[in-house]
Amino acid sequence: MCQAGKGMGLQSIELLTVDDFPTLKKYDLRCAMVSGVPGGITSGLNRLENHDKIVEFFEQSIPKVAEAGYPNIICFSGNRKGLNDEKGHRELRHRFETDRRPRRETQGDRLHGAS
């Protein structure tokens, strides 16, 4: 895919994972939207039971994504699976209101740890 994309003039291939970075580098390509968060689209932050594994993924992946110079990692809320709006919003808010670990923020096109 990278070889063909480079041949077509692409500069970036999206929704790849950290494991794909060496191949991107080989073909002088970027990934403006990194993927790979546990649960993908269907099972995300709208469920408390997913929070710890998603946070762990970000703690491990953000330094690698920043080192590669890529600007974004995508994370999804997850499918409803019968979850109503109120409970889904409450579960999402819980993650961001109770997590007191240092935040990671973007600056320019580099991810960095907030001080």
Biopython code that builds the backbone (N, CA, C, O; Angstrom):
import numpy as np
from Bio.PDB.StructureBuilder import StructureBuilder

atoms = [
    (1, "MET", "N", (0.822, -1.187, 0.000)),
    (1, "MET", "CA", (0.000, 0.000, 0.000)),
    (1, "MET", "C", (0.874, 1.262, 0.000)),
    (1, "MET", "O", (0.601, 2.208, -0.739)),
    (2, "CYS", "N", (1.913, 1.271, 0.822)),
    (2, "CYS", "CA", (2.776, 2.450, 0.883)),
    (2, "CYS", "C", (3.505, 2.687, -0.441)),
    (2, "CYS", "O", (3.603, 3.822, -0.907)),
    (3, "GLN", "N", (4.007, 1.626, -1.031)),
    (3, "GLN", "CA", (4.715, 1.765, -2.302)),
    (3, "GLN", "C", (3.773, 2.313, -3.373)),
    (3, "GLN", "O", (4.132, 3.233, -4.108)),
    (4, "ALA", "N", (2.574, 1.750, -3.458)),
    (4, "ALA", "CA", (1.604, 2.214, -4.450)),
    (4, "ALA", "C", (1.175, 3.640, -4.155)),
    (4, "ALA", "O", (1.061, 4.452, -5.074)),
    (5, "GLY", "N", (0.935, 3.961, -2.886)),
    (5, "GLY", "CA", (0.527, 5.311, -2.505)),
    (5, "GLY", "C", (1.589, 6.341, -2.857)),
    (5, "GLY", "O", (1.273, 7.406, -3.386)),
    (6, "LYS", "N", (2.829, 6.033, -2.569)),
    (6, "LYS", "CA", (3.922, 6.946, -2.911)),
    (6, "LYS", "C", (3.985, 7.146, -4.420)),
    (6, "LYS", "O", (4.212, 8.256, -4.902)),
    (7, "GLY", "N", (3.783, 6.061, -5.156)),
    (7, "GLY", "CA", (3.796, 6.144, -6.611)),
    (7, "GLY", "C", (2.674, 7.009, -7.166)),
    (7, "GLY", "O", (2.814, 7.590, -8.243)),
    (8, "MET", "N", (1.559, 7.102, -6.439)),
    (8, "MET", "CA", (0.428, 7.948, -6.847)),
    (8, "MET", "C", (0.588, 9.389, -6.369)),
    (8, "MET", "O", (-0.233, 10.247, -6.692)),
    (9, "GLY", "N", (1.634, 9.651, -5.608)),
    (9, "GLY", "CA", (1.865, 11.005, -5.122)),
    (9, "GLY", "C", (1.296, 11.300, -3.741)),
    (9, "GLY", "O", (1.275, 12.455, -3.315)),
    (10, "LEU", "N", (0.835, 10.267, -3.036)),
    (10, "LEU", "CA", (0.331, 10.502, -1.682)),
    (10, "LEU", "C", (1.470, 10.945, -0.763)),
    (10, "LEU", "O", (2.622, 10.551, -0.943)),
    (11, "GLN", "N", (1.128, 11.759, 0.206)),
    (11, "GLN", "CA", (2.098, 12.176, 1.211)),
    (11, "GLN", "C", (1.797, 11.559, 2.563)),
    (11, "GLN", "O", (2.654, 11.538, 3.446)),
    (12, "SER", "N", (0.569, 11.050, 2.730)),
    (12, "SER", "CA", (0.139, 10.519, 4.013)),
    (12, "SER", "C", (-0.875, 9.395, 3.796)),
    (12, "SER", "O", (-1.711, 9.462, 2.895)),
    (13, "ILE", "N", (-0.787, 8.364, 4.636)),
    (13, "ILE", "CA", (-1.771, 7.291, 4.646)),
    (13, "ILE", "C", (-2.332, 7.235, 6.062)),
    (13, "ILE", "O", (-1.580, 7.156, 7.033)),
    (14, "GLU", "N", (-3.643, 7.276, 6.173)),
    (14, "GLU", "CA", (-4.284, 7.439, 7.477)),
    (14, "GLU", "C", (-4.736, 6.123, 8.098)),
    (14, "GLU", "O", (-4.844, 5.087, 7.442)),
    (15, "LEU", "N", (-4.995, 6.222, 9.403)),
    (15, "LEU", "CA", (-5.559, 5.147, 10.220)),
    (15, "LEU", "C", (-4.663, 3.919, 10.273)),
    (15, "LEU", "O", (-5.144, 2.786, 10.306)),
    (16, "LEU", "N", (-3.359, 4.153, 10.279)),
    (16, "LEU", "CA", (-2.397, 3.083, 10.471)),
    (16, "LEU", "C", (-1.992, 3.052, 11.947)),
    (16, "LEU", "O", (-2.325, 3.964, 12.704)),
    (17, "THR", "N", (-1.286, 2.018, 12.344)),
    (17, "THR", "CA", (-0.872, 1.879, 13.738)),
    (17, "THR", "C", (0.620, 2.142, 13.892)),
    (17, "THR", "O", (1.349, 2.279, 12.909)),
    (18, "VAL", "N", (1.051, 2.210, 15.130)),
    (18, "VAL", "CA", (2.461, 2.431, 15.443)),
    (18, "VAL", "C", (3.331, 1.373, 14.764)),
    (18, "VAL", "O", (4.453, 1.663, 14.347)),
    (19, "ASP", "N", (2.822, 0.164, 14.656)),
    (19, "ASP", "CA", (3.586, -0.908, 14.012)),
    (19, "ASP", "C", (3.876, -0.630, 12.537)),
    (19, "ASP", "O", (4.797, -1.214, 11.966)),
    (20, "ASP", "N", (3.101, 0.250, 11.925)),
    (20, "ASP", "CA", (3.288, 0.585, 10.508)),
    (20, "ASP", "C", (4.316, 1.690, 10.273)),
    (20, "ASP", "O", (4.672, 1.962, 9.127)),
    (21, "PHE", "N", (4.794, 2.326, 11.334)),
    (21, "PHE", "CA", (5.683, 3.478, 11.178)),
    (21, "PHE", "C", (6.964, 3.168, 10.399)),
    (21, "PHE", "O", (7.360, 3.988, 9.570)),
    (22, "PRO", "N", (7.630, 2.039, 10.617)),
    (22, "PRO", "CA", (8.840, 1.771, 9.831)),
    (22, "PRO", "C", (8.575, 1.726, 8.321)),
    (22, "PRO", "O", (9.390, 2.208, 7.535)),
    (23, "THR", "N", (7.448, 1.154, 7.920)),
    (23, "THR", "CA", (7.120, 1.093, 6.495)),
    (23, "THR", "C", (6.828, 2.485, 5.959)),
    (23, "THR", "O", (7.250, 2.823, 4.853)),
    (24, "LEU", "N", (6.108, 3.300, 6.732)),
    (24, "LEU", "CA", (5.854, 4.684, 6.313)),
    (24, "LEU", "C", (7.173, 5.422, 6.105)),
    (24, "LEU", "O", (7.353, 6.122, 5.109)),
    (25, "LYS", "N", (8.086, 5.258, 7.047)),
    (25, "LYS", "CA", (9.384, 5.938, 6.959)),
    (25, "LYS", "C", (10.155, 5.480, 5.717)),
    (25, "LYS", "O", (10.775, 6.288, 5.026)),
    (26, "LYS", "N", (10.108, 4.177, 5.448)),
    (26, "LYS", "CA", (10.810, 3.618, 4.285)),
    (26, "LYS", "C", (10.373, 4.309, 2.998)),
    (26, "LYS", "O", (11.184, 4.514, 2.095)),
    (27, "TYR", "N", (9.099, 4.668, 2.912)),
    (27, "TYR", "CA", (8.565, 5.295, 1.704)),
    (27, "TYR", "C", (8.383, 6.806, 1.853)),
    (27, "TYR", "O", (7.727, 7.440, 1.026)),
    (28, "ASP", "N", (8.961, 7.374, 2.901)),
    (28, "ASP", "CA", (8.897, 8.819, 3.153)),
    (28, "ASP", "C", (7.448, 9.323, 3.162)),
    (28, "ASP", "O", (7.118, 10.333, 2.540)),
    (29, "LEU", "N", (6.593, 8.589, 3.886)),
    (29, "LEU", "CA", (5.189, 8.950, 4.031)),
    (29, "LEU", "C", (4.901, 9.311, 5.479)),
    (29, "LEU", "O", (5.686, 9.000, 6.374)),
    (30, "ARG", "N", (3.777, 9.967, 5.700)),
    (30, "ARG", "CA", (3.323, 10.348, 7.033)),
    (30, "ARG", "C", (2.002, 9.649, 7.335)),
    (30, "ARG", "O", (1.393, 9.025, 6.465)),
    (31, "CYS", "N", (1.581, 9.769, 8.577)),
    (31, "CYS", "CA", (0.258, 9.312, 8.985)),
    (31, "CYS", "C", (-0.338, 10.434, 9.844)),
    (31, "CYS", "O", (0.016, 10.588, 11.013)),
    (32, "ALA", "N", (-1.237, 11.207, 9.252)),
    (32, "ALA", "CA", (-1.803, 12.354, 9.950)),
    (32, "ALA", "C", (-2.854, 11.948, 10.980)),
    (32, "ALA", "O", (-3.213, 12.751, 11.841)),
    (33, "MET", "N", (-3.351, 10.714, 10.905)),
    (33, "MET", "CA", (-4.351, 10.228, 11.867)),
    (33, "MET", "C", (-4.020, 8.777, 12.209)),
    (33, "MET", "O", (-4.379, 7.852, 11.481)),
    (34, "VAL", "N", (-3.324, 8.599, 13.336)),
    (34, "VAL", "CA", (-2.917, 7.269, 13.783)),
    (34, "VAL", "C", (-4.094, 6.582, 14.468)),
    (34, "VAL", "O", (-4.883, 7.226, 15.159)),
    (35, "SER", "N", (-4.204, 5.284, 14.272)),
    (35, "SER", "CA", (-5.265, 4.480, 14.865)),
    (35, "SER", "C", (-4.644, 3.421, 15.765)),
    (35, "SER", "O", (-3.460, 3.492, 16.092)),
    (36, "GLY", "N", (-5.444, 2.446, 16.162)),
    (36, "GLY", "CA", (-4.935, 1.337, 16.957)),
    (36, "GLY", "C", (-5.413, 1.327, 18.393)),
    (36, "GLY", "O", (-5.017, 0.455, 19.166)),
    (37, "VAL", "N", (-6.265, 2.288, 18.772)),
    (37, "VAL", "CA", (-6.776, 2.341, 20.141)),
    (37, "VAL", "C", (-7.593, 1.077, 20.420)),
    (37, "VAL", "O", (-8.420, 0.693, 19.594)),
    (38, "PRO", "N", (-7.378, 0.426, 21.561)),
    (38, "PRO", "CA", (-8.141, -0.778, 21.882)),
    (38, "PRO", "C", (-9.647, -0.540, 21.789)),
    (38, "PRO", "O", (-10.155, 0.468, 22.280)),
    (39, "GLY", "N", (-10.343, -1.459, 21.167)),
    (39, "GLY", "CA", (-11.788, -1.348, 21.015)),
    (39, "GLY", "C", (-12.216, -0.756, 19.697)),
    (39, "GLY", "O", (-13.355, -0.945, 19.271)),
    (40, "GLY", "N", (-11.313, -0.037, 19.038)),
    (40, "GLY", "CA", (-11.632, 0.556, 17.747)),
    (40, "GLY", "C", (-12.869, 1.431, 17.790)),
    (40, "GLY", "O", (-13.082, 2.162, 18.758)),
    (41, "ILE", "N", (-13.676, 1.363, 16.762)),
    (41, "ILE", "CA", (-14.890, 2.183, 16.663)),
    (41, "ILE", "C", (-15.981, 1.655, 17.584)),
    (41, "ILE", "O", (-16.756, 2.443, 18.126)),
    (42, "THR", "N", (-16.058, 0.359, 17.773)),
    (42, "THR", "CA", (-17.226, -0.230, 18.417)),
    (42, "THR", "C", (-17.214, -0.222, 19.938)),
    (42, "THR", "O", (-18.280, -0.187, 20.553)),
    (43, "SER", "N", (-16.059, -0.253, 20.556)),
    (43, "SER", "CA", (-15.990, -0.395, 22.010)),
    (43, "SER", "C", (-15.007, 0.610, 22.585)),
    (43, "SER", "O", (-13.823, 0.313, 22.749)),
    (44, "GLY", "N", (-15.511, 1.816, 22.893)),
    (44, "GLY", "CA", (-14.620, 2.905, 23.270)),
    (44, "GLY", "C", (-14.835, 3.460, 24.659)),
    (44, "GLY", "O", (-15.169, 2.736, 25.597)),
    (45, "LEU", "N", (-14.635, 4.769, 24.768)),
    (45, "LEU", "CA", (-14.668, 5.454, 26.056)),
    (45, "LEU", "C", (-16.057, 5.603, 26.665)),
    (45, "LEU", "O", (-16.179, 6.090, 27.789)),
    (46, "ASN", "N", (-17.098, 5.200, 25.958)),
    (46, "ASN", "CA", (-18.432, 5.293, 26.547)),
    (46, "ASN", "C", (-18.696, 4.141, 27.520)),
    (46, "ASN", "O", (-19.802, 4.030, 28.050)),
    (47, "ARG", "N", (-17.722, 3.301, 27.760)),
    (47, "ARG", "CA", (-17.835, 2.195, 28.717)),
    (47, "ARG", "C", (-16.675, 2.272, 29.705)),
    (47, "ARG", "O", (-15.511, 2.245, 29.306)),
    (48, "LEU", "N", (-16.992, 2.366, 30.988)),
    (48, "LEU", "CA", (-15.954, 2.469, 32.019)),
    (48, "LEU", "C", (-14.953, 1.317, 31.948)),
    (48, "LEU", "O", (-13.765, 1.508, 32.207)),
    (49, "GLU", "N", (-15.427, 0.134, 31.601)),
    (49, "GLU", "CA", (-14.530, -1.020, 31.582)),
    (49, "GLU", "C", (-13.439, -0.901, 30.516)),
    (49, "GLU", "O", (-12.473, -1.663, 30.554)),
    (50, "ASN", "N", (-13.563, 0.021, 29.578)),
    (50, "ASN", "CA", (-12.549, 0.211, 28.537)),
    (50, "ASN", "C", (-11.524, 1.282, 28.881)),
    (50, "ASN", "O", (-10.476, 1.358, 28.240)),
    (51, "HIS", "N", (-11.804, 2.104, 29.872)),
    (51, "HIS", "CA", (-10.975, 3.273, 30.139)),
    (51, "HIS", "C", (-9.510, 2.936, 30.402)),
    (51, "HIS", "O", (-8.623, 3.528, 29.786)),
    (52, "ASP", "N", (-9.247, 2.007, 31.296)),
    (52, "ASP", "CA", (-7.854, 1.734, 31.663)),
    (52, "ASP", "C", (-7.021, 1.251, 30.485)),
    (52, "ASP", "O", (-5.880, 1.683, 30.319)),
    (53, "LYS", "N", (-7.577, 0.356, 29.662)),
    (53, "LYS", "CA", (-6.779, -0.151, 28.536)),
    (53, "LYS", "C", (-6.572, 0.933, 27.474)),
    (53, "LYS", "O", (-5.543, 0.945, 26.799)),
    (54, "ILE", "N", (-7.531, 1.834, 27.321)),
    (54, "ILE", "CA", (-7.370, 2.928, 26.352)),
    (54, "ILE", "C", (-6.329, 3.924, 26.860)),
    (54, "ILE", "O", (-5.482, 4.376, 26.090)),
    (55, "VAL", "N", (-6.382, 4.267, 28.133)),
    (55, "VAL", "CA", (-5.386, 5.177, 28.708)),
    (55, "VAL", "C", (-3.999, 4.556, 28.614)),
    (55, "VAL", "O", (-3.036, 5.247, 28.279)),
    (56, "GLU", "N", (-3.882, 3.270, 28.900)),
    (56, "GLU", "CA", (-2.589, 2.590, 28.787)),
    (56, "GLU", "C", (-2.060, 2.663, 27.356)),
    (56, "GLU", "O", (-0.873, 2.903, 27.138)),
    (57, "PHE", "N", (-2.947, 2.454, 26.385)),
    (57, "PHE", "CA", (-2.547, 2.565, 24.979)),
    (57, "PHE", "C", (-1.970, 3.952, 24.696)),
    (57, "PHE", "O", (-0.913, 4.073, 24.077)),
    (58, "PHE", "N", (-2.666, 5.000, 25.152)),
    (58, "PHE", "CA", (-2.190, 6.357, 24.905)),
    (58, "PHE", "C", (-0.860, 6.619, 25.602)),
    (58, "PHE", "O", (0.022, 7.261, 25.030)),
    (59, "GLU", "N", (-0.708, 6.135, 26.816)),
    (59, "GLU", "CA", (0.553, 6.340, 27.535)),
    (59, "GLU", "C", (1.723, 5.695, 26.799)),
    (59, "GLU", "O", (2.831, 6.232, 26.802)),
    (60, "GLN", "N", (1.485, 4.558, 26.175)),
    (60, "GLN", "CA", (2.544, 3.869, 25.432)),
    (60, "GLN", "C", (2.738, 4.445, 24.028)),
    (60, "GLN", "O", (3.858, 4.475, 23.519)),
    (61, "SER", "N", (1.659, 4.896, 23.408)),
    (61, "SER", "CA", (1.713, 5.287, 21.998)),
    (61, "SER", "C", (2.067, 6.745, 21.766)),
    (61, "SER", "O", (2.743, 7.062, 20.787)),
    (62, "ILE", "N", (1.630, 7.637, 22.639)),
    (62, "ILE", "CA", (1.874, 9.067, 22.405)),
    (62, "ILE", "C", (3.355, 9.381, 22.202)),
    (62, "ILE", "O", (3.682, 10.117, 21.271)),
    (63, "PRO", "N", (4.264, 8.861, 23.026)),
    (63, "PRO", "CA", (5.677, 9.179, 22.767)),
    (63, "PRO", "C", (6.158, 8.686, 21.395)),
    (63, "PRO", "O", (6.965, 9.354, 20.749)),
    (64, "LYS", "N", (5.673, 7.535, 20.950)),
    (64, "LYS", "CA", (6.078, 6.996, 19.643)),
    (64, "LYS", "C", (5.502, 7.836, 18.499)),
    (64, "LYS", "O", (6.179, 8.099, 17.505)),
    (65, "VAL", "N", (4.261, 8.245, 18.653)),
    (65, "VAL", "CA", (3.621, 9.070, 17.624)),
    (65, "VAL", "C", (4.309, 10.433, 17.554)),
    (65, "VAL", "O", (4.564, 10.955, 16.469)),
    (66, "ALA", "N", (4.604, 10.998, 18.717)),
    (66, "ALA", "CA", (5.296, 12.293, 18.753)),
    (66, "ALA", "C", (6.684, 12.186, 18.141)),
    (66, "ALA", "O", (7.094, 13.051, 17.368)),
    (67, "GLU", "N", (7.410, 11.126, 18.485)),
    (67, "GLU", "CA", (8.757, 10.937, 17.943)),
    (67, "GLU", "C", (8.731, 10.832, 16.422)),
    (67, "GLU", "O", (9.640, 11.316, 15.748)),
    (68, "ALA", "N", (7.700, 10.204, 15.885)),
    (68, "ALA", "CA", (7.565, 10.081, 14.430)),
    (68, "ALA", "C", (7.150, 11.402, 13.784)),
    (68, "ALA", "O", (7.257, 11.561, 12.568)),
    (69, "GLY", "N", (6.674, 12.353, 14.601)),
    (69, "GLY", "CA", (6.266, 13.648, 14.065)),
    (69, "GLY", "C", (4.847, 13.678, 13.545)),
    (69, "GLY", "O", (4.483, 14.575, 12.784)),
    (70, "TYR", "N", (4.037, 12.707, 13.947)),
    (70, "TYR", "CA", (2.656, 12.657, 13.484)),
    (70, "TYR", "C", (1.757, 13.395, 14.469)),
    (70, "TYR", "O", (1.985, 13.319, 15.676)),
    (71, "PRO", "N", (0.736, 14.109, 13.981)),
    (71, "PRO", "CA", (-0.005, 15.036, 14.836)),
    (71, "PRO", "C", (-1.201, 14.485, 15.599)),
    (71, "PRO", "O", (-1.618, 15.109, 16.575)),
    (72, "ASN", "N", (-1.778, 13.343, 15.206)),
    (72, "ASN", "CA", (-3.058, 12.938, 15.793)),
    (72, "ASN", "C", (-3.157, 11.438, 16.020)),
    (72, "ASN", "O", (-2.598, 10.633, 15.275)),
    (73, "ILE", "N", (-3.893, 11.085, 17.082)),
    (73, "ILE", "CA", (-4.329, 9.709, 17.324)),
    (73, "ILE", "C", (-5.841, 9.786, 17.487)),
    (73, "ILE", "O", (-6.344, 10.626, 18.233)),
    (74, "ILE", "N", (-6.559, 8.922, 16.800)),
    (74, "ILE", "CA", (-8.016, 8.960, 16.879)),
    (74, "ILE", "C", (-8.511, 7.944, 17.920)),
    (74, "ILE", "O", (-7.999, 6.829, 18.020)),
    (75, "CYS", "N", (-9.509, 8.363, 18.680)),
    (75, "CYS", "CA", (-10.151, 7.501, 19.669)),
    (75, "CYS", "C", (-11.657, 7.703, 19.553)),
    (75, "CYS", "O", (-12.133, 8.834, 19.454)),
    (76, "PHE", "N", (-12.390, 6.620, 19.566)),
    (76, "PHE", "CA", (-13.840, 6.689, 19.382)),
    (76, "PHE", "C", (-14.577, 6.484, 20.694)),
    (76, "PHE", "O", (-14.062, 5.868, 21.626)),
    (77, "SER", "N", (-15.785, 7.010, 20.748)),
    (77, "SER", "CA", (-16.606, 6.836, 21.949)),
    (77, "SER", "C", (-17.135, 5.418, 22.051)),
    (77, "SER", "O", (-17.284, 4.909, 23.161)),
    (78, "GLY", "N", (-17.424, 4.764, 20.943)),
    (78, "GLY", "CA", (-17.946, 3.399, 20.952)),
    (78, "GLY", "C", (-19.413, 3.345, 20.567)),
    (78, "GLY", "O", (-20.121, 4.351, 20.613)),
    (79, "ASN", "N", (-19.856, 2.159, 20.190)),
    (79, "ASN", "CA", (-21.263, 1.960, 19.850)),
    (79, "ASN", "C", (-22.126, 1.987, 21.106)),
    (79, "ASN", "O", (-21.651, 1.707, 22.207)),
    (80, "ARG", "N", (-23.377, 2.321, 20.928)),
    (80, "ARG", "CA", (-24.304, 2.409, 22.054)),
    (80, "ARG", "C", (-24.551, 1.073, 22.730)),
    (80, "ARG", "O", (-24.475, 0.977, 23.955)),
    (81, "LYS", "N", (-24.845, 0.042, 21.954)),
    (81, "LYS", "CA", (-25.197, -1.276, 22.499)),
    (81, "LYS", "C", (-26.234, -1.115, 23.614)),
    (81, "LYS", "O", (-26.085, -1.692, 24.692)),
    (82, "GLY", "N", (-27.275, -0.337, 23.354)),
    (82, "GLY", "CA", (-28.345, -0.127, 24.319)),
    (82, "GLY", "C", (-28.091, 0.974, 25.336)),
    (82, "GLY", "O", (-28.963, 1.258, 26.157)),
    (83, "LEU", "N", (-26.940, 1.590, 25.305)),
    (83, "LEU", "CA", (-26.585, 2.658, 26.240)),
    (83, "LEU", "C", (-27.320, 3.937, 25.867)),
    (83, "LEU", "O", (-27.281, 4.358, 24.711)),
    (84, "ASN", "N", (-27.989, 4.560, 26.835)),
    (84, "ASN", "CA", (-28.683, 5.806, 26.525)),
    (84, "ASN", "C", (-27.705, 6.982, 26.577)),
    (84, "ASN", "O", (-26.604, 6.857, 27.114)),
    (85, "ASP", "N", (-28.116, 8.125, 26.016)),
    (85, "ASP", "CA", (-27.239, 9.299, 25.943)),
    (85, "ASP", "C", (-26.715, 9.717, 27.305)),
    (85, "ASP", "O", (-25.523, 9.986, 27.456)),
    (86, "GLU", "N", (-27.585, 9.773, 28.285)),
    (86, "GLU", "CA", (-27.184, 10.259, 29.606)),
    (86, "GLU", "C", (-26.068, 9.409, 30.213)),
    (86, "GLU", "O", (-25.070, 9.943, 30.696)),
    (87, "LYS", "N", (-26.239, 8.087, 30.189)),
    (87, "LYS", "CA", (-25.211, 7.218, 30.762)),
    (87, "LYS", "C", (-23.924, 7.269, 29.938)),
    (87, "LYS", "O", (-22.828, 7.266, 30.500)),
    (88, "GLY", "N", (-24.050, 7.316, 28.619)),
    (88, "GLY", "CA", (-22.865, 7.425, 27.767)),
    (88, "GLY", "C", (-22.078, 8.690, 28.047)),
    (88, "GLY", "O", (-20.852, 8.647, 28.156)),
    (89, "HIS", "N", (-22.761, 9.806, 28.166)),
    (89, "HIS", "CA", (-22.088, 11.076, 28.480)),
    (89, "HIS", "C", (-21.444, 11.023, 29.855)),
    (89, "HIS", "O", (-20.337, 11.526, 30.045)),
    (90, "ARG", "N", (-22.134, 10.414, 30.817)),
    (90, "ARG", "CA", (-21.602, 10.311, 32.177)),
    (90, "ARG", "C", (-20.306, 9.482, 32.181)),
    (90, "ARG", "O", (-19.342, 9.837, 32.859)),
    (91, "GLU", "N", (-20.291, 8.399, 31.435)),
    (91, "GLU", "CA", (-19.092, 7.553, 31.389)),
    (91, "GLU", "C", (-17.922, 8.289, 30.733)),
    (91, "GLU", "O", (-16.782, 8.177, 31.184)),
    (92, "LEU", "N", (-18.206, 9.039, 29.671)),
    (92, "LEU", "CA", (-17.153, 9.823, 29.029)),
    (92, "LEU", "C", (-16.632, 10.913, 29.958)),
    (92, "LEU", "O", (-15.422, 11.103, 30.082)),
    (93, "ARG", "N", (-17.543, 11.628, 30.610)),
    (93, "ARG", "CA", (-17.130, 12.682, 31.551)),
    (93, "ARG", "C", (-16.302, 12.107, 32.686)),
    (93, "ARG", "O", (-15.336, 12.728, 33.129)),
    (94, "HIS", "N", (-16.671, 10.931, 33.158)),
    (94, "HIS", "CA", (-15.947, 10.298, 34.264)),
    (94, "HIS", "C", (-14.462, 10.169, 33.930)),
    (94, "HIS", "O", (-13.605, 10.462, 34.764)),
    (95, "ARG", "N", (-14.168, 9.736, 32.726)),
    (95, "ARG", "CA", (-12.761, 9.548, 32.328)),
    (95, "ARG", "C", (-11.992, 10.854, 32.418)),
    (95, "ARG", "O", (-10.861, 10.876, 32.902)),
    (96, "PHE", "N", (-12.587, 11.928, 31.963)),
    (96, "PHE", "CA", (-11.867, 13.199, 31.882)),
    (96, "PHE", "C", (-11.915, 13.996, 33.176)),
    (96, "PHE", "O", (-11.058, 14.851, 33.400)),
    (97, "GLU", "N", (-12.890, 13.738, 34.024)),
    (97, "GLU", "CA", (-12.976, 14.456, 35.293)),
    (97, "GLU", "C", (-12.204, 13.774, 36.409)),
    (97, "GLU", "O", (-11.778, 14.444, 37.349)),
    (98, "THR", "N", (-12.012, 12.469, 36.337)),
    (98, "THR", "CA", (-11.354, 11.758, 37.430)),
    (98, "THR", "C", (-9.895, 11.434, 37.145)),
    (98, "THR", "O", (-9.146, 11.141, 38.076)),
    (99, "ASP", "N", (-9.482, 11.477, 35.922)),
    (99, "ASP", "CA", (-8.107, 11.143, 35.571)),
    (99, "ASP", "C", (-7.224, 12.355, 35.817)),
    (99, "ASP", "O", (-7.359, 13.371, 35.135)),
    (100, "ARG", "N", (-6.342, 12.259, 36.765)),
    (100, "ARG", "CA", (-5.463, 13.381, 37.124)),
    (100, "ARG", "C", (-4.028, 13.179, 36.643)),
    (100, "ARG", "O", (-3.124, 13.905, 37.055)),
    (101, "ARG", "N", (-3.818, 12.191, 35.770)),
    (101, "ARG", "CA", (-2.477, 11.992, 35.231)),
    (101, "ARG", "C", (-2.105, 13.170, 34.339)),
    (101, "ARG", "O", (-2.984, 13.874, 33.843)),
    (102, "PRO", "N", (-0.807, 13.388, 34.132)),
    (102, "PRO", "CA", (-0.414, 14.479, 33.229)),
    (102, "PRO", "C", (-1.057, 14.323, 31.866)),
    (102, "PRO", "O", (-1.108, 13.219, 31.324)),
    (103, "ARG", "N", (-1.534, 15.388, 31.323)),
    (103, "ARG", "CA", (-2.197, 15.380, 30.018)),
    (103, "ARG", "C", (-1.163, 15.456, 28.903)),
    (103, "ARG", "O", (-0.049, 15.946, 29.085)),
    (104, "ARG", "N", (-1.563, 14.965, 27.772)),
    (104, "ARG", "CA", (-0.773, 15.121, 26.553)),
    (104, "ARG", "C", (-1.553, 16.066, 25.662)),
    (104, "ARG", "O", (-2.765, 15.922, 25.502)),
    (105, "GLU", "N", (-0.873, 17.012, 25.095)),
    (105, "GLU", "CA", (-1.524, 17.997, 24.248)),
    (105, "GLU", "C", (-0.746, 18.126, 22.950)),
    (105, "GLU", "O", (0.388, 17.660, 22.841)),
    (106, "THR", "N", (-1.363, 18.755, 21.981)),
    (106, "THR", "CA", (-0.671, 18.970, 20.725)),
    (106, "THR", "C", (-0.156, 20.403, 20.664)),
    (106, "THR", "O", (-0.771, 21.323, 21.203)),
    (107, "GLN", "N", (0.944, 20.570, 20.019)),
    (107, "GLN", "CA", (1.480, 21.909, 19.759)),
    (107, "GLN", "C", (2.103, 21.844, 18.372)),
    (107, "GLN", "O", (3.029, 21.072, 18.124)),
    (108, "GLY", "N", (1.576, 22.669, 17.474)),
    (108, "GLY", "CA", (2.030, 22.569, 16.090)),
    (108, "GLY", "C", (1.673, 21.203, 15.574)),
    (108, "GLY", "O", (0.521, 20.783, 15.683)),
    (109, "ASP", "N", (2.642, 20.493, 15.010)),
    (109, "ASP", "CA", (2.313, 19.129, 14.594)),
    (109, "ASP", "C", (3.114, 18.117, 15.419)),
    (109, "ASP", "O", (3.475, 17.048, 14.928)),
    (110, "ARG", "N", (3.387, 18.472, 16.689)),
    (110, "ARG", "CA", (4.073, 17.560, 17.593)),
    (110, "ARG", "C", (3.219, 17.318, 18.837)),
    (110, "ARG", "O", (2.728, 18.266, 19.451)),
    (111, "LEU", "N", (3.046, 16.080, 19.197)),
    (111, "LEU", "CA", (2.411, 15.756, 20.470)),
    (111, "LEU", "C", (3.462, 15.949, 21.549)),
    (111, "LEU", "O", (4.633, 15.635, 21.337)),
    (112, "HIS", "N", (3.061, 16.456, 22.691)),
    (112, "HIS", "CA", (4.016, 16.622, 23.777)),
    (112, "HIS", "C", (3.304, 16.503, 25.120)),
    (112, "HIS", "O", (2.091, 16.697, 25.206)),
    (113, "GLY", "N", (4.040, 16.192, 26.136)),
    (113, "GLY", "CA", (3.467, 16.115, 27.480)),
    (113, "GLY", "C", (3.280, 17.505, 28.048)),
    (113, "GLY", "O", (4.156, 18.361, 27.921)),
    (114, "ALA", "N", (2.136, 17.726, 28.673)),
    (114, "ALA", "CA", (1.884, 19.020, 29.314)),
    (114, "ALA", "C", (2.606, 19.050, 30.641)),
    (114, "ALA", "O", (2.685, 18.037, 31.335)),
    (115, "SER", "N", (3.131, 20.203, 30.996)),
    (115, "SER", "CA", (3.835, 20.311, 32.271)),
    (115, "SER", "C", (2.929, 20.851, 33.344)),
    (115, "SER", "O", (3.353, 21.010, 34.488)),
]
sb = StructureBuilder()
sb.init_structure("model")
sb.init_model(0)
sb.init_chain("A")
sb.init_seg("    ")
for serial, (resi, resn, name, xyz) in enumerate(atoms, 1):
    if name == "N":
        sb.init_residue(resn, " ", resi, " ")
    sb.init_atom(name, np.array(xyz, "f"), 0.0, 1.0, " ", f" {name:<3s}", serial, name[0])
structure = sb.get_structure()
